[in-house]
Amino acid sequence: MTGPDLDPEQYPPIDPREPVPDDAGDLLPGAPDELPEAPAEPMPDDGGNAGGVREPA
């Protein structure tokens, strides 16, 4: 399976020998400088109620 034909003006080819930029804004100009906090993962319920994370088998 091949990838879609991308417009080279909008998606220039990536050179793997080129170093990674230090500023992430170079890669994703519209991204905010600070990322929001990650959501808290649900914890297992002690009472056996549904909704928590199941214990591993």
C-alpha positions in Angstrom: 0.0 0.0 0.0 1.4 3.4 -0.9 0.7 6.8 0.7 -1.4 9.5 -0.8 0.2 11.9 -3.3 1.0 14.9 -1.2 1.5 18.4 -2.5 5.2 19.1 -2.2 4.5 22.8 -1.7 2.5 22.1 1.5 4.4 18.9 2.6 8.0 19.1 1.6 10.0 15.9 1.6 11.8 15.0 4.9 15.5 14.6 4.8 16.5 12.0 7.5 20.0 13.4 7.6 18.8 16.9 8.7 19.0 17.5 12.5 15.8 17.9 14.5 15.0 21.5 15.3 15.3 22.5 19.0 12.1 24.6 18.8 9.0 22.5 18.3 7.3 25.6 16.9 9.3 25.0 13.7 7.6 21.7 13.3 4.1 22.7 14.3 3.7 26.5 14.0 0.1 26.6 15.3 0.8 24.6 18.5 0.7 26.4 21.9 3.9 27.0 23.8 2.6 25.2 26.9 0.6 22.0 26.7 -2.4 21.5 28.9 -2.3 19.1 31.8 -2.9 15.5 30.9 -6.3 14.1 32.1 -6.2 11.9 35.2 -6.7 8.2 34.5 -9.6 6.5 36.3 -8.6 4.4 39.4 -10.1 1.0 40.2 -13.0 1.1 42.6 -12.7 -0.8 45.8 -16.4 -1.5 46.0 -16.6 -3.4 42.7 -18.5 -0.6 41.0 -18.2 -0.4 37.2 -16.4 2.6 35.8 -12.9 2.1 37.2 -10.0 0.4 35.6 -10.1 -3.4 35.9 -7.3 -5.2 37.7 -5.0 -7.2 35.5 -5.6 -10.9 35.3 
